[in-house]
Amino acid sequence: MQRREFLLSLPFFFLTLHAGVALANKASTSIEAPQVVPKGSEAVIRVTVTHKGNSFLHYTKSLQVGANKKEIARWDFSANERPESEIFTREVKLTVLEDTEIMAEAHCNIHGSTGPATVKIAVRG
């Protein structure tokens, strides 16, 4: 590429970069889990992350899942190892012995998080 062509392409690059950031948002999570389980059974917890923007400059940086305020799973991402798409799901299995509050929160490397999502699993029996 000639120097002149390169210089002419710079405004397009920065316009595209700016447009991508303008469409970006904070990372948000939703949780699917059973409402009630028998004591000692394994619950499958599905956490879905939604985050517009998935490039080497702007991506979901992390996802944490906790049970009764203790971390039970964590995924860390980087510019080179990003999530597979703007909407992705991770699954955690947890043996439930007592009523349990599940919390999940994802963070964008630039804009942060919309805050944690929570659900409660009640134990019966």
Secondary structure, DSSP 8 states (H G I E B T S, - for coil): --HHHHHHHHHHHHHHHHHHHHT---BEEEEE--SEEETTEEEEEEEEEE-S--SSSS-EEEEEEEETTEEEEEEE--SSS--SSSEEEEEEEEEE-S-EEEEEEEEETTTBBS--EEEEEEEE-
